């Protein structure tokens, strides 16, 4: 049995405002321990009513099924509420999205 090695990047969620668009930047691992923080950050921004929200996952080094569920929930909620949400991914996030075959459900840019 071989071990999988992952480099550690501290988890963080930050917010950047720019002319009506709010960028929520996520770094590190999005998993069962951190996924709720991502969801709460995007929901908090959405409640403020910006013109657009950009969820920047380009710094995410790992995502599990809980993180993927949060992305799908945020996308669905955004569509239902008429919010403009877009997501930027990283190679690890792309890999999980493709394995789950859910690319068509996410507002990826």
N, C-alpha and C positions, 0 to 999 in steps of 0.2 A: 504494500500500500504506500503510495507516495503522498507526501504532504504538499499542500498548495501554499505558496508563499505570497503574502500581500504586504505591500509597504504601508505603513501607518501614516495617515494624514489626519490631523485633528479635525473633528467635525465642527462646522460652523455654519450659521445662516446669517447673512447680512442683507441689508436693504440699501439700495441706491436709487434716489429719485432724480429724474431727468425729464423735464418738460412734459409732464403728463404720463410718462411711462415709469413704472416702478420695476426695477430689476431686483429679484430675490436671488442672491448668489449662495449656492450650497457647495460646501467642500467636505471631503472625507467620505465616510461610509453612511449610506442611508439604509438602515435596517430596523429591526423591531425596536431597538433602543432610541432611534433618532427620527423615525418617520413622522411621528406626531408633531415634532418641532417644525418640520418642513410644512406639513399641512396647516398648522396654526399660523405660521408666518405668512403663507399665501392667503389664507382666509382673512387674516387681519388686514393685509394690504387691500384685498378685494372689497372689504367692508368700507374702506375709505373712498372707493369709487374712482380709481384712476382711469385714464383713457385706455391704458393697456398694462398688462403685467407680463414680464419676461422672467420665467423661471430658468435660471442659468445653472445647469447641472454639469458644466464642463469640468469642474473640479472634483466631481464625484468619482471615487476610486473603487467603490463597490456598492451594489444595490441588491437587496434580497426581495422576496415576494411581497413582504410588507411594504417596502418602499415602492414597488411597482403598483401595488394596490392604491397607494396614496396618489400616485401620478394619475392613474385612471380615474379616481374619484375627483381629483381637482379638475381634470379635463371635462368630465361629465357635468360637474357643478357649474363650471364656467360656461359651458354651452347652455345649460338650463337657465342661468341668470343673465345671459346676454353679455357676459364679460369677455374681453379680449385677452386670452391667455396664450402665450407661446412658450415653447420649451427648447432650450439648447441642451444637447446631451454630450456625453463623453463616450469613449469606446466601451468601457465596462457597462454603462447604462444601455448603449445600443445593443450590446450582446444579449442582455436580458430581455429587452424589448423584442428583439428578433426571435429569441428562443420561445418566448411566450406568444409570438405572432400577434402582437397588439399594436403595431406601428400605426395602423389606420385609425385607431381610436385616440391618438395623441396629437396635439397641435405642435408638431416638431418643426423647427426652422433650421 
